[in-house]
Each structure stands twice: as C-alpha cells, then as structure tokens.
Amino acid sequence: MRKLWIITAIFGALTAALAAIIFPQFPTDGYAISDGYGGAVYAFEMARTPADLIAVFGPEGDPARPARIAAMDKGNIWDYGFMPAYAGFMALFLWAAFKTTGRKIWVIFAALGLLSAVADGIENAVLLGITSDMANAPFLSVLAVPVWIKFFSIALAVAAAGLYIARHGAVWKVVGWLCALSMMGVLLAFYDASRFGALSGTMIGFGWIVMLGFALRQSLARDRAAA
C-alpha cells in the first residue's frame, strides 16, 4: 500500500507544480468582470451570453482584447497537461482508499475524478472554439454542461477524500471535514457565479493540498500499514 500512496503523492505534487506553472498563463484581468470571479479564466468558463464574453475579453476595437484572447488560449492549451495530473491524483487517492478499506464506494468517487478530466477536455475544446470565432461563439449555449460536470465531479471526489481523511485521528478529522467542505464552494458558485465563482477553485485547491499532505503522511508510514 505504501507504494500506491507514494505514487499518489507524486501525482499530487505534480498537480501543485503544474498549477503554479499553468495558472499564470491565463490573462490577469478581464474587461469588466465581476470581482467574484477572481480572474478572467473563471469568468470565461462560466460565461453564458455574448455579453459575458465582452465582459471577459472586451468589445471589438479594445486594444487589450487580442492579448486577452491569446493568453486565454495559451492557458487552455497548457491545461490539457494539467487534466491527467489532477484527475490521476484524485483517482489514485480514492483507489488507495478502496484498497485499504475494501469498500467499493471509493471506486465510484475515483471514477468521478477521472470523469472530471473528460469534462474538462470537452470544456476546453468549446472554449478554444469560442475564442477562434468570437462573432458566433459556437456552443456557448451548452458550455455550462461540461463546466459543471467538471466542477461537481472534482468537488465530490475531493469531498469523499476528505471524509476518508477524517477517519484518521483528531487532527485529520478536522482537516478532513474542512476538505469535504470544498463542495460548498462549488455549490455557491453554481448558485451565483458572479459572486462566488473564484470560491470554487479556492476551496478545491485547499482540498487538494489537504489530500497531498495526507498522501505524503501515508507515504512516510514505514513502520505501520497505511490504513
């Protein structure tokens, strides 16, 4: 089991490293986005109308618009490398939970971790299609489907990991439950993205950090079973 936790920790560390590399690739600002999005990337993911796209990139003729589009495309292309890292991290973590407990419920959540990357890949294909044809914004009307499948799949996988972590002593019980609360960030963003959009990413990121810490702890458990 220790080897599985080591591999899980490696994927978690890779996820953290890629996040640090990839997120700065995205545009640092939008034309007129709400502060609740926290950044242009969330505002674009959660855009639903042509007016939302203008709020992200600016109207035609805005001198900053081409640079915002180019940066968004660059970030979304890099994101394809991020997807297998974070999905693998969550799937491996929950597979390890299954292997240590024998309870098949963890396999379902591991599958949700993998599903999130599939949805993310579809989402990015739509986003890249929109930036290549801003006038028609193809598939903008269905963008919400892969976006929220991604976010809810990640949130459920992280919440499940948090509940598993909470089984391992007083300190881990506290941080495990806090990890499980990542679900609330996604629910609030789904309720009102313009106010809480950034909260979804922040709480998921916190959950991943907790998961990485736990995986590292299990990886170093030389003298006892990593349960």
ZATOR-139763 format. One record per residue (C-alpha): residue number from 1; residue in one letter; x, z, y. Coordinates in Angstrom, 3 decimals. Example, Ala and Ser with C-alpha at 12.3 -4.5 7.8 and 13.67 -1.06 7.14 Angstrom:
ZATOR-139763
<atom><resi>1</resi><resn>A</resn><east>12.300</east><up>7.800</up><north>-4.500</north></atom>
<atom><resi>2</resi><resn>S</resn><east>13.670</east><up>7.140</up><north>-1.060</north></atom>
end
This chain:
ZATOR-139763
<atom><resi>1</resi><resn>M</resn><east>0.000</east><up>0.000</up><north>0.000</north></atom>
<atom><resi>2</resi><resn>R</resn><east>2.838</east><up>0.742</up><north>2.386</north></atom>
<atom><resi>3</resi><resn>K</resn><east>3.916</east><up>-2.928</up><north>2.289</north></atom>
<atom><resi>4</resi><resn>L</resn><east>0.407</east><up>-4.003</up><north>3.296</north></atom>
<atom><resi>5</resi><resn>W</resn><east>0.458</east><up>-1.614</up><north>6.244</north></atom>
<atom><resi>6</resi><resn>I</resn><east>3.892</east><up>-2.908</up><north>7.272</north></atom>
<atom><resi>7</resi><resn>I</resn><east>2.574</east><up>-6.478</up><north>7.305</north></atom>
<atom><resi>8</resi><resn>T</resn><east>-0.467</east><up>-5.290</up><north>9.257</north></atom>
<atom><resi>9</resi><resn>A</resn><east>1.770</east><up>-3.574</up><north>11.819</north></atom>
<atom><resi>10</resi><resn>I</resn><east>3.843</east><up>-6.747</up><north>12.167</north></atom>
<atom><resi>11</resi><resn>F</resn><east>0.707</east><up>-8.748</up><north>12.930</north></atom>
<atom><resi>12</resi><resn>G</resn><east>-0.361</east><up>-6.065</up><north>15.406</north></atom>
<atom><resi>13</resi><resn>A</resn><east>2.993</east><up>-6.182</up><north>17.177</north></atom>
<atom><resi>14</resi><resn>L</resn><east>2.803</east><up>-9.985</up><north>17.234</north></atom>
<atom><resi>15</resi><resn>T</resn><east>-0.669</east><up>-9.761</up><north>18.767</north></atom>
<atom><resi>16</resi><resn>A</resn><east>0.637</east><up>-7.473</up><north>21.517</north></atom>
<atom><resi>17</resi><resn>A</resn><east>3.655</east><up>-9.696</up><north>22.193</north></atom>
<atom><resi>18</resi><resn>L</resn><east>1.593</east><up>-12.888</up><north>22.361</north></atom>
<atom><resi>19</resi><resn>A</resn><east>-0.971</east><up>-11.240</up><north>24.635</north></atom>
<atom><resi>20</resi><resn>A</resn><east>1.825</east><up>-10.364</up><north>27.052</north></atom>
<atom><resi>21</resi><resn>I</resn><east>3.041</east><up>-13.971</up><north>26.977</north></atom>
<atom><resi>22</resi><resn>I</resn><east>-0.266</east><up>-15.831</up><north>26.998</north></atom>
<atom><resi>23</resi><resn>F</resn><east>-2.464</east><up>-13.986</up><north>29.488</north></atom>
<atom><resi>24</resi><resn>P</resn><east>-0.127</east><up>-14.669</up><north>32.448</north></atom>
<atom><resi>25</resi><resn>Q</resn><east>-0.523</east><up>-18.385</up><north>31.714</north></atom>
<atom><resi>26</resi><resn>F</resn><east>-4.136</east><up>-18.282</up><north>32.910</north></atom>
<atom><resi>27</resi><resn>P</resn><east>-4.946</east><up>-18.642</up><north>36.630</north></atom>
<atom><resi>28</resi><resn>T</resn><east>-4.506</east><up>-15.398</up><north>38.509</north></atom>
<atom><resi>29</resi><resn>D</resn><east>-7.558</east><up>-15.906</up><north>40.693</north></atom>
<atom><resi>30</resi><resn>G</resn><east>-10.792</east><up>-17.820</up><north>40.981</north></atom>
<atom><resi>31</resi><resn>Y</resn><east>-12.519</east><up>-19.476</up><north>43.908</north></atom>
<atom><resi>32</resi><resn>A</resn><east>-15.374</east><up>-16.997</up><north>44.288</north></atom>
<atom><resi>33</resi><resn>I</resn><east>-15.724</east><up>-14.995</up><north>41.075</north></atom>
<atom><resi>34</resi><resn>S</resn><east>-17.247</east><up>-11.548</up><north>40.855</north></atom>
<atom><resi>35</resi><resn>D</resn><east>-14.814</east><up>-8.649</up><north>40.669</north></atom>
<atom><resi>36</resi><resn>G</resn><east>-16.478</east><up>-7.565</up><north>37.439</north></atom>
<atom><resi>37</resi><resn>Y</resn><east>-14.872</east><up>-10.446</up><north>35.561</north></atom>
<atom><resi>38</resi><resn>G</resn><east>-11.419</east><up>-9.091</up><north>36.301</north></atom>
<atom><resi>39</resi><resn>G</resn><east>-9.917</east><up>-12.561</up><north>36.104</north></atom>
<atom><resi>40</resi><resn>A</resn><east>-10.746</east><up>-16.244</up><north>36.062</north></atom>
<atom><resi>41</resi><resn>V</resn><east>-10.453</east><up>-16.582</up><north>32.286</north></atom>
<atom><resi>42</resi><resn>Y</resn><east>-13.369</east><up>-14.223</up><north>31.606</north></atom>
<atom><resi>43</resi><resn>A</resn><east>-15.426</east><up>-15.840</up><north>34.345</north></atom>
<atom><resi>44</resi><resn>F</resn><east>-14.841</east><up>-19.249</up><north>32.745</north></atom>
<atom><resi>45</resi><resn>E</resn><east>-15.646</east><up>-18.059</up><north>29.223</north></atom>
<atom><resi>46</resi><resn>M</resn><east>-18.865</east><up>-16.518</up><north>30.464</north></atom>
<atom><resi>47</resi><resn>A</resn><east>-19.849</east><up>-19.406</up><north>32.759</north></atom>
<atom><resi>48</resi><resn>R</resn><east>-23.327</east><up>-20.756</up><north>32.143</north></atom>
<atom><resi>49</resi><resn>T</resn><east>-24.076</east><up>-23.144</up><north>35.034</north></atom>
<atom><resi>50</resi><resn>P</resn><east>-22.218</east><up>-25.723</up><north>37.163</north></atom>
<atom><resi>51</resi><resn>A</resn><east>-22.342</east><up>-23.162</up><north>39.985</north></atom>
<atom><resi>52</resi><resn>D</resn><east>-20.405</east><up>-20.746</up><north>37.778</north></atom>
<atom><resi>53</resi><resn>L</resn><east>-17.729</east><up>-23.396</up><north>37.260</north></atom>
<atom><resi>54</resi><resn>I</resn><east>-17.405</east><up>-23.895</up><north>41.012</north></atom>
<atom><resi>55</resi><resn>A</resn><east>-17.015</east><up>-20.137</up><north>41.402</north></atom>
<atom><resi>56</resi><resn>V</resn><east>-14.107</east><up>-20.257</up><north>38.954</north></atom>
<atom><resi>57</resi><resn>F</resn><east>-12.294</east><up>-23.441</up><north>39.995</north></atom>
<atom><resi>58</resi><resn>G</resn><east>-13.612</east><up>-24.232</up><north>43.463</north></atom>
<atom><resi>59</resi><resn>P</resn><east>-15.522</east><up>-27.275</up><north>44.684</north></atom>
<atom><resi>60</resi><resn>E</resn><east>-14.087</east><up>-30.782</up><north>44.667</north></atom>
<atom><resi>61</resi><resn>G</resn><east>-11.674</east><up>-31.057</up><north>47.538</north></atom>
<atom><resi>62</resi><resn>D</resn><east>-10.475</east><up>-27.469</up><north>47.237</north></atom>
<atom><resi>63</resi><resn>P</resn><east>-6.669</east><up>-27.844</up><north>47.208</north></atom>
<atom><resi>64</resi><resn>A</resn><east>-6.287</east><up>-24.993</up><north>44.688</north></atom>
<atom><resi>65</resi><resn>R</resn><east>-8.734</east><up>-26.498</up><north>42.176</north></atom>
<atom><resi>66</resi><resn>P</resn><east>-6.281</east><up>-28.760</up><north>40.257</north></atom>
<atom><resi>67</resi><resn>A</resn><east>-3.802</east><up>-25.905</up><north>39.830</north></atom>
<atom><resi>68</resi><resn>R</resn><east>-6.525</east><up>-23.576</up><north>38.539</north></atom>
<atom><resi>69</resi><resn>I</resn><east>-7.684</east><up>-26.184</up><north>36.022</north></atom>
<atom><resi>70</resi><resn>A</resn><east>-4.122</east><up>-26.875</up><north>34.859</north></atom>
<atom><resi>71</resi><resn>A</resn><east>-3.370</east><up>-23.169</up><north>34.424</north></atom>
<atom><resi>72</resi><resn>M</resn><east>-6.633</east><up>-22.603</up><north>32.552</north></atom>
<atom><resi>73</resi><resn>D</resn><east>-5.869</east><up>-25.479</up><north>30.183</north></atom>
<atom><resi>74</resi><resn>K</resn><east>-2.357</east><up>-24.164</up><north>29.601</north></atom>
<atom><resi>75</resi><resn>G</resn><east>-3.675</east><up>-20.701</up><north>28.768</north></atom>
<atom><resi>76</resi><resn>N</resn><east>-6.348</east><up>-22.053</up><north>26.428</north></atom>
<atom><resi>77</resi><resn>I</resn><east>-3.851</east><up>-24.232</up><north>24.569</north></atom>
<atom><resi>78</resi><resn>W</resn><east>-1.490</east><up>-21.267</up><north>24.139</north></atom>
<atom><resi>79</resi><resn>D</resn><east>-4.496</east><up>-19.263</up><north>22.969</north></atom>
<atom><resi>80</resi><resn>Y</resn><east>-4.587</east><up>-21.257</up><north>19.735</north></atom>
<atom><resi>81</resi><resn>G</resn><east>-1.416</east><up>-19.421</up><north>18.737</north></atom>
<atom><resi>82</resi><resn>F</resn><east>-2.957</east><up>-16.077</up><north>19.625</north></atom>
<atom><resi>83</resi><resn>M</resn><east>-6.027</east><up>-16.549</up><north>17.430</north></atom>
<atom><resi>84</resi><resn>P</resn><east>-4.360</east><up>-16.315</up><north>13.992</north></atom>
<atom><resi>85</resi><resn>A</resn><east>-2.308</east><up>-13.331</up><north>15.176</north></atom>
<atom><resi>86</resi><resn>Y</resn><east>-5.183</east><up>-11.120</up><north>16.313</north></atom>
<atom><resi>87</resi><resn>A</resn><east>-7.557</east><up>-12.287</up><north>13.578</north></atom>
<atom><resi>88</resi><resn>G</resn><east>-4.892</east><up>-11.710</up><north>10.939</north></atom>
<atom><resi>89</resi><resn>F</resn><east>-4.184</east><up>-8.263</up><north>12.368</north></atom>
<atom><resi>90</resi><resn>M</resn><east>-7.825</east><up>-7.171</up><north>12.156</north></atom>
<atom><resi>91</resi><resn>A</resn><east>-8.399</east><up>-8.758</up><north>8.750</north></atom>
<atom><resi>92</resi><resn>L</resn><east>-5.268</east><up>-7.193</up><north>7.277</north></atom>
<atom><resi>93</resi><resn>F</resn><east>-6.108</east><up>-3.788</up><north>8.728</north></atom>
<atom><resi>94</resi><resn>L</resn><east>-9.591</east><up>-3.801</up><north>7.229</north></atom>
<atom><resi>95</resi><resn>W</resn><east>-8.327</east><up>-5.260</up><north>3.961</north></atom>
<atom><resi>96</resi><resn>A</resn><east>-5.931</east><up>-2.315</up><north>3.782</north></atom>
<atom><resi>97</resi><resn>A</resn><east>-8.906</east><up>-0.019</up><north>4.382</north></atom>
<atom><resi>98</resi><resn>F</resn><east>-10.628</east><up>-1.679</up><north>1.426</north></atom>
<atom><resi>99</resi><resn>K</resn><east>-7.580</east><up>-1.385</up><north>-0.805</north></atom>
<atom><resi>100</resi><resn>T</resn><east>-7.158</east><up>2.319</up><north>-0.048</north></atom>
<atom><resi>101</resi><resn>T</resn><east>-10.828</east><up>3.267</up><north>-0.424</north></atom>
<atom><resi>102</resi><resn>G</resn><east>-12.210</east><up>0.652</up><north>-2.817</north></atom>
<atom><resi>103</resi><resn>R</resn><east>-15.279</east><up>0.303</up><north>-0.598</north></atom>
<atom><resi>104</resi><resn>K</resn><east>-16.318</east><up>-3.313</up><north>-0.206</north></atom>
<atom><resi>105</resi><resn>I</resn><east>-17.922</east><up>-2.712</up><north>3.195</north></atom>
<atom><resi>106</resi><resn>W</resn><east>-14.446</east><up>-3.052</up><north>4.724</north></atom>
<atom><resi>107</resi><resn>V</resn><east>-14.149</east><up>-6.588</up><north>3.311</north></atom>
<atom><resi>108</resi><resn>I</resn><east>-17.197</east><up>-7.620</up><north>5.341</north></atom>
<atom><resi>109</resi><resn>F</resn><east>-15.577</east><up>-6.376</up><north>8.537</north></atom>
<atom><resi>110</resi><resn>A</resn><east>-12.295</east><up>-8.066</up><north>7.574</north></atom>
<atom><resi>111</resi><resn>A</resn><east>-14.246</east><up>-11.328</up><north>7.309</north></atom>
<atom><resi>112</resi><resn>L</resn><east>-15.667</east><up>-10.739</up><north>10.788</north></atom>
<atom><resi>113</resi><resn>G</resn><east>-12.106</east><up>-10.503</up><north>12.070</north></atom>
<atom><resi>114</resi><resn>L</resn><east>-11.416</east><up>-13.965</up><north>10.665</north></atom>
<atom><resi>115</resi><resn>L</resn><east>-14.739</east><up>-15.297</up><north>11.971</north></atom>
<atom><resi>116</resi><resn>S</resn><east>-13.730</east><up>-14.306</up><north>15.493</north></atom>
<atom><resi>117</resi><resn>A</resn><east>-10.791</east><up>-16.731</up><north>15.404</north></atom>
<atom><resi>118</resi><resn>V</resn><east>-13.008</east><up>-19.582</up><north>14.169</north></atom>
<atom><resi>119</resi><resn>A</resn><east>-15.458</east><up>-18.936</up><north>17.008</north></atom>
<atom><resi>120</resi><resn>D</resn><east>-12.581</east><up>-18.657</up><north>19.474</north></atom>
<atom><resi>121</resi><resn>G</resn><east>-11.211</east><up>-22.021</up><north>18.360</north></atom>
<atom><resi>122</resi><resn>I</resn><east>-14.599</east><up>-23.670</up><north>18.909</north></atom>
<atom><resi>123</resi><resn>E</resn><east>-14.935</east><up>-21.913</up><north>22.262</north></atom>
<atom><resi>124</resi><resn>N</resn><east>-11.567</east><up>-23.213</up><north>23.438</north></atom>
<atom><resi>125</resi><resn>A</resn><east>-12.431</east><up>-26.748</up><north>22.360</north></atom>
<atom><resi>126</resi><resn>V</resn><east>-15.546</east><up>-26.527</up><north>24.534</north></atom>
<atom><resi>127</resi><resn>L</resn><east>-13.587</east><up>-25.053</up><north>27.457</north></atom>
<atom><resi>128</resi><resn>L</resn><east>-10.956</east><up>-27.801</up><north>27.278</north></atom>
<atom><resi>129</resi><resn>G</resn><east>-13.727</east><up>-30.397</up><north>27.112</north></atom>
<atom><resi>130</resi><resn>I</resn><east>-15.313</east><up>-28.963</up><north>30.249</north></atom>
<atom><resi>131</resi><resn>T</resn><east>-12.083</east><up>-28.996</up><north>32.265</north></atom>
<atom><resi>132</resi><resn>S</resn><east>-11.435</east><up>-32.599</up><north>31.212</north></atom>
<atom><resi>133</resi><resn>D</resn><east>-14.857</east><up>-33.666</up><north>32.548</north></atom>
<atom><resi>134</resi><resn>M</resn><east>-15.911</east><up>-31.184</up><north>35.208</north></atom>
<atom><resi>135</resi><resn>A</resn><east>-18.565</east><up>-33.544</up><north>36.570</north></atom>
<atom><resi>136</resi><resn>N</resn><east>-20.585</east><up>-33.498</up><north>33.340</north></atom>
<atom><resi>137</resi><resn>A</resn><east>-19.343</east><up>-30.187</up><north>31.872</north></atom>
<atom><resi>138</resi><resn>P</resn><east>-20.081</east><up>-31.189</up><north>28.250</north></atom>
<atom><resi>139</resi><resn>F</resn><east>-21.533</east><up>-28.465</up><north>26.009</north></atom>
<atom><resi>140</resi><resn>L</resn><east>-21.625</east><up>-25.918</up><north>28.832</north></atom>
<atom><resi>141</resi><resn>S</resn><east>-25.181</east><up>-25.068</up><north>27.777</north></atom>
<atom><resi>142</resi><resn>V</resn><east>-24.006</east><up>-23.922</up><north>24.321</north></atom>
<atom><resi>143</resi><resn>L</resn><east>-20.719</east><up>-22.294</up><north>25.361</north></atom>
<atom><resi>144</resi><resn>A</resn><east>-22.310</east><up>-18.852</up><north>25.071</north></atom>
<atom><resi>145</resi><resn>V</resn><east>-22.751</east><up>-19.236</up><north>21.302</north></atom>
<atom><resi>146</resi><resn>P</resn><east>-19.078</east><up>-19.272</up><north>20.225</north></atom>
<atom><resi>147</resi><resn>V</resn><east>-18.105</east><up>-16.914</up><north>23.063</north></atom>
<atom><resi>148</resi><resn>W</resn><east>-20.415</east><up>-14.116</up><north>21.990</north></atom>
<atom><resi>149</resi><resn>I</resn><east>-19.848</east><up>-14.699</up><north>18.276</north></atom>
<atom><resi>150</resi><resn>K</resn><east>-16.159</east><up>-14.177</up><north>19.052</north></atom>
<atom><resi>151</resi><resn>F</resn><east>-16.627</east><up>-11.059</up><north>21.153</north></atom>
<atom><resi>152</resi><resn>F</resn><east>-19.143</east><up>-9.385</up><north>18.865</north></atom>
<atom><resi>153</resi><resn>S</resn><east>-17.112</east><up>-10.206</up><north>15.748</north></atom>
<atom><resi>154</resi><resn>I</resn><east>-13.994</east><up>-8.688</up><north>17.303</north></atom>
<atom><resi>155</resi><resn>A</resn><east>-15.904</east><up>-5.660</up><north>18.566</north></atom>
<atom><resi>156</resi><resn>L</resn><east>-17.487</east><up>-4.979</up><north>15.180</north></atom>
<atom><resi>157</resi><resn>A</resn><east>-14.151</east><up>-5.330</up><north>13.396</north></atom>
<atom><resi>158</resi><resn>V</resn><east>-12.423</east><up>-3.005</up><north>15.878</north></atom>
<atom><resi>159</resi><resn>A</resn><east>-15.279</east><up>-0.507</up><north>15.732</north></atom>
<atom><resi>160</resi><resn>A</resn><east>-15.079</east><up>-0.489</up><north>11.924</north></atom>
<atom><resi>161</resi><resn>A</resn><east>-11.325</east><up>0.069</up><north>12.115</north></atom>
<atom><resi>162</resi><resn>G</resn><east>-11.967</east><up>2.960</up><north>14.475</north></atom>
<atom><resi>163</resi><resn>L</resn><east>-14.357</east><up>4.584</up><north>12.024</north></atom>
<atom><resi>164</resi><resn>Y</resn><east>-11.755</east><up>4.229</up><north>9.278</north></atom>
<atom><resi>165</resi><resn>I</resn><east>-9.067</east><up>5.744</up><north>11.501</north></atom>
<atom><resi>166</resi><resn>A</resn><east>-11.358</east><up>8.660</up><north>12.368</north></atom>
<atom><resi>167</resi><resn>R</resn><east>-11.204</east><up>9.795</up><north>8.714</north></atom>
<atom><resi>168</resi><resn>H</resn><east>-7.551</east><up>10.818</up><north>9.043</north></atom>
<atom><resi>169</resi><resn>G</resn><east>-7.303</east><up>14.174</up><north>10.782</north></atom>
<atom><resi>170</resi><resn>A</resn><east>-8.288</east><up>15.731</up><north>14.089</north></atom>
<atom><resi>171</resi><resn>V</resn><east>-6.192</east><up>13.614</up><north>16.448</north></atom>
<atom><resi>172</resi><resn>W</resn><east>-7.010</east><up>10.381</up><north>14.679</north></atom>
<atom><resi>173</resi><resn>K</resn><east>-10.661</east><up>11.376</up><north>14.634</north></atom>
<atom><resi>174</resi><resn>V</resn><east>-10.707</east><up>11.444</up><north>18.436</north></atom>
<atom><resi>175</resi><resn>V</resn><east>-8.804</east><up>8.205</up><north>18.988</north></atom>
<atom><resi>176</resi><resn>G</resn><east>-10.667</east><up>6.544</up><north>16.132</north></atom>
<atom><resi>177</resi><resn>W</resn><east>-14.012</east><up>7.221</up><north>17.752</north></atom>
<atom><resi>178</resi><resn>L</resn><east>-12.665</east><up>6.020</up><north>21.099</north></atom>
<atom><resi>179</resi><resn>C</resn><east>-11.542</east><up>2.856</up><north>19.317</north></atom>
<atom><resi>180</resi><resn>A</resn><east>-15.040</east><up>2.447</up><north>17.877</north></atom>
<atom><resi>181</resi><resn>L</resn><east>-16.459</east><up>2.605</up><north>21.406</north></atom>
<atom><resi>182</resi><resn>S</resn><east>-14.925</east><up>-0.807</up><north>22.113</north></atom>
<atom><resi>183</resi><resn>M</resn><east>-18.303</east><up>-2.098</up><north>21.006</north></atom>
<atom><resi>184</resi><resn>M</resn><east>-19.812</east><up>-0.655</up><north>24.180</north></atom>
<atom><resi>185</resi><resn>G</resn><east>-17.584</east><up>-2.817</up><north>26.391</north></atom>
<atom><resi>186</resi><resn>V</resn><east>-18.864</east><up>-5.983</up><north>24.738</north></atom>
<atom><resi>187</resi><resn>L</resn><east>-22.477</east><up>-4.815</up><north>24.894</north></atom>
<atom><resi>188</resi><resn>L</resn><east>-22.147</east><up>-4.100</up><north>28.615</north></atom>
<atom><resi>189</resi><resn>A</resn><east>-20.505</east><up>-7.488</up><north>29.210</north></atom>
<atom><resi>190</resi><resn>F</resn><east>-23.298</east><up>-9.189</up><north>27.278</north></atom>
<atom><resi>191</resi><resn>Y</resn><east>-25.847</east><up>-7.330</up><north>29.428</north></atom>
<atom><resi>192</resi><resn>D</resn><east>-24.203</east><up>-8.288</up><north>32.745</north></atom>
<atom><resi>193</resi><resn>A</resn><east>-21.012</east><up>-10.327</up><north>32.531</north></atom>
<atom><resi>194</resi><resn>S</resn><east>-20.555</east><up>-10.487</up><north>36.296</north></atom>
<atom><resi>195</resi><resn>R</resn><east>-20.273</east><up>-6.692</up><north>36.458</north></atom>
<atom><resi>196</resi><resn>F</resn><east>-18.713</east><up>-5.823</up><north>33.103</north></atom>
<atom><resi>197</resi><resn>G</resn><east>-17.004</east><up>-8.981</up><north>31.831</north></atom>
<atom><resi>198</resi><resn>A</resn><east>-13.497</east><up>-7.552</up><north>32.083</north></atom>
<atom><resi>199</resi><resn>L</resn><east>-14.538</east><up>-4.361</up><north>30.307</north></atom>
<atom><resi>200</resi><resn>S</resn><east>-14.982</east><up>-6.263</up><north>27.054</north></atom>
<atom><resi>201</resi><resn>G</resn><east>-11.340</east><up>-7.315</up><north>26.977</north></atom>
<atom><resi>202</resi><resn>T</resn><east>-10.057</east><up>-3.955</up><north>28.194</north></atom>
<atom><resi>203</resi><resn>M</resn><east>-11.832</east><up>-1.960</up><north>25.508</north></atom>
<atom><resi>204</resi><resn>I</resn><east>-10.924</east><up>-4.400</up><north>22.744</north></atom>
<atom><resi>205</resi><resn>G</resn><east>-7.301</east><up>-4.214</up><north>23.889</north></atom>
<atom><resi>206</resi><resn>F</resn><east>-7.439</east><up>-0.423</up><north>23.728</north></atom>
<atom><resi>207</resi><resn>G</resn><east>-8.856</east><up>-0.642</up><north>20.207</north></atom>
<atom><resi>208</resi><resn>W</resn><east>-6.051</east><up>-2.946</up><north>19.105</north></atom>
<atom><resi>209</resi><resn>I</resn><east>-3.459</east><up>-0.520</up><north>20.483</north></atom>
<atom><resi>210</resi><resn>V</resn><east>-5.014</east><up>2.340</up><north>18.503</north></atom>
<atom><resi>211</resi><resn>M</resn><east>-5.091</east><up>0.174</up><north>15.382</north></atom>
<atom><resi>212</resi><resn>L</resn><east>-1.442</east><up>-0.763</up><north>15.846</north></atom>
<atom><resi>213</resi><resn>G</resn><east>-0.479</east><up>2.881</up><north>16.259</north></atom>
<atom><resi>214</resi><resn>F</resn><east>-2.289</east><up>3.812</up><north>13.074</north></atom>
<atom><resi>215</resi><resn>A</resn><east>-0.789</east><up>0.897</up><north>11.137</north></atom>
<atom><resi>216</resi><resn>L</resn><east>2.679</east><up>1.952</up><north>12.254</north></atom>
<atom><resi>217</resi><resn>R</resn><east>1.948</east><up>5.510</up><north>11.155</north></atom>
<atom><resi>218</resi><resn>Q</resn><east>0.880</east><up>4.285</up><north>7.731</north></atom>
<atom><resi>219</resi><resn>S</resn><east>3.921</east><up>2.018</up><north>7.546</north></atom>
<atom><resi>220</resi><resn>L</resn><east>6.224</east><up>5.003</up><north>8.003</north></atom>
<atom><resi>221</resi><resn>A</resn><east>4.419</east><up>7.169</up><north>5.450</north></atom>
<atom><resi>222</resi><resn>R</resn><east>7.273</east><up>7.071</up><north>2.916</north></atom>
<atom><resi>223</resi><resn>D</resn><east>6.563</east><up>10.247</up><north>1.012</north></atom>
<atom><resi>224</resi><resn>R</resn><east>2.833</east><up>10.053</up><north>0.593</north></atom>
<atom><resi>225</resi><resn>A</resn><east>0.194</east><up>7.492</up><north>-0.142</north></atom>
<atom><resi>226</resi><resn>A</resn><east>-1.011</east><up>5.599</up><north>2.916</north></atom>
<atom><resi>227</resi><resn>A</resn><east>-4.652</east><up>6.505</up><north>2.479</north></atom>
end
